[in-house]
Amino acid sequence: MQLRLILLFGFLITLSVHAQKAQNVYFLKNNGDRVLIKEQADIIRIIEEPDSGDTRFKLYEFYNNSKRKTLGHLISFEPTLIYDGVVMGFDSLGKRTETVNYKNGAPFGLATYFYPNGKIKRKTEYIPTNSSANQMIGLNSSLTSFLFKTNSKIIFDSDSSGTINIENGKGHLKEINKYKEFEIVEEGDYLDGMKTGVWTGYDTQIGYTFKENYEVNKLVSGESVKDGKTYPYIASMQPPEYKGGQKAWNNFIASTTKYPADALRNGIRGTVKTSFVVDKTGNIVDIVIERSVESSLDEEAKRVLRYSSRWEPGKQRGIPVRVKYTQSFNFAF
């Protein structure tokens, strides 16, 4: 009996030590903004210190209905999450949507995506590339190669009933992405997991049709037609660019922003978060203060953005489009 009591006491000590592991808890809205109380949050994020022998933090995310959202590991979490290893995603009903392997924040190797009924939707292999580090990316830039400096191969794809479109990297795929008020469709062939030959499609939001030629996943040439006008291109997405790229934009922000005298005198500091749109002509429009600090600091952030010279506009399949960005202004002594 004494031995059992000792073992039980030791087990309780182990549980107690584990329960005291340091955690960072965040209450977040869907747009990533933090709120102060759990009841206002759409997402609850818990980041736990690494286990012994591991340098990675544990990530747990939950929806406001207490269903799990994300499980995985991070190598850092400030100012952004840098995933590493296997990360699992779930929908608001708690059903698994994806299992993706990451390396230093980018998808790496095989990833599997699932339908709500549990059937496999797609298996994708992610391969690192050497994209330009000076490329400026807008919030509407969703292409994997831009965001994560990776390329990808589709190994398997099927519809929700189980009908196979691609197997062992070979097949014909028709991608239909339906949104509330529009849809984007494209279709063509895959060989060895990569796009090949002629691909065609349309976008009802912007109102164009297109035809593209691919060789081993590389876009060789493309042509879209909108309102009877033809737009040739060699990149399906061209983000807006400030003259000189990201480094020049950072220098412009730093050299143009002035600390308002009244805010400096009164000891007011903080980070103003803004959003803006680079329109089809390259002008900055629709400036919004997403997170305010104080009126004079807010106005200075807007003044700097209004003072910006014209950008090279973003293009989607050769057609100029509006692209939204965010920009923070850090006012500190």
Summary of the structure (lengths in Angstrom):
residues: 333
radius of gyration: 24.3
end to end distance: 65.8
largest distance: 88.9
contacts: 931
relative contact order: 0.08
helix: 17%
strand: 49%
